[in-house]
Each structure stands twice: as C-alpha cells, then as structure tokens.
Amino acid sequence: YALYAFCRVTDDLADAPGDPAAKQSALAAWRAALPEALAGKYGHAIHPALHRTAVDFAIPHPELDAVIDGAMADLETVRI
C-alpha cells in the first residue's frame, strides 16, 4: 500500500491540471523530500509508511527516483 500511495501521489502531481513547468517543480520538490523521508524525516503523510516499506523490503532509493523520472517524462512533449 505504501508503494502504491507513493506512486499515486507522484502520478497525481504529474496529472494535475496546470502548467507543465509548475508540475515539474512540484515533482522536483517531491524528489527532494525523498532522501529525508527515507532517513526518517517525514514531510508528507505517506512518508512514514514508505520509509518502513523501503527498509523492510530493501527498496533502493534509485528505484523510487525512477518512478518520479517516469512522471517527469510524461510531461515532455514527444514528437513521432
């Protein structure tokens, strides 16, 4: 549930209505809070559960960053 909540918040930040630059800024702030959350300093309601889950299941920080990378990529215009 904690991983789903982390993914849900990340996705919601990217999918919220508004300017793409504002969404990128929000995702950057979310990313910046991640190391502190994983160190036990919580700034969001899901951080305690995410921290515990990351510890219990040895989830590496880069894997969580990759989720944010994916949301950031969704904000980029891709021409085919």
C-alpha positions in Angstrom: 0.0 0.0 0.0 2.8 2.4 0.8 4.4 1.9 -2.6 1.1 2.4 -4.3 0.5 5.6 -2.3 3.9 6.9 -3.3 3.2 6.1 -7.0 -0.3 7.6 -6.7 1.0 10.9 -5.3 3.7 11.0 -7.9 1.2 10.4 -10.7 -1.2 12.9 -9.3 1.5 15.6 -9.3 2.1 15.0 -12.9 -1.5 14.6 -14.0 -2.9 17.6 -12.0 -4.3 20.4 -14.2 -2.0 23.3 -14.8 1.2 24.4 -16.3 3.8 21.7 -17.1 6.6 23.8 -15.5 4.6 24.0 -12.3 4.1 20.3 -12.3 7.9 19.7 -12.9 8.6 22.0 -10.0 6.2 20.0 -7.8 7.8 16.7 -8.8 11.3 18.2 -8.2 10.2 19.1 -4.6 8.7 15.6 -4.2 12.0 14.1 -5.3 14.0 16.5 -3.0 11.9 15.3 0.0 12.5 11.6 -0.7 16.0 11.3 0.9 14.8 12.8 4.1 11.7 10.6 4.1 13.9 7.5 3.7 16.1 8.8 6.5 13.1 9.1 8.9 12.3 12.8 8.5 8.7 13.0 7.2 7.1 15.8 5.4 4.1 14.0 3.9 1.5 11.7 5.3 2.8 8.7 3.3 6.4 9.1 4.3 6.4 7.0 7.5 4.9 4.0 5.7 7.1 4.5 2.6 10.2 4.6 4.9 9.2 1.4 6.8 8.4 -0.4 3.5 11.7 0.7 1.9 13.6 -0.6 5.0 11.6 -3.8 5.4 11.9 -4.8 1.7 15.3 -3.2 0.9 13.9 -1.0 -1.8 16.8 1.1 -3.2 16.3 4.9 -3.4 17.1 4.9 -7.2 14.1 2.7 -7.8 11.8 5.3 -6.2 13.6 8.0 -8.1 12.8 6.1 -11.3 9.1 6.4 -10.6 9.5 10.2 -10.4 11.6 10.1 -13.6 8.6 8.4 -15.3 6.2 11.0 -14.2 8.6 13.7 -15.4 8.9 12.0 -18.8 5.1 12.2 -19.1 5.3 16.0 -19.0 7.7 16.1 -22.0 6.3 16.6 -25.5 7.2 13.7 -27.7 7.1 14.0 -31.5 6.9 10.9 -33.6 
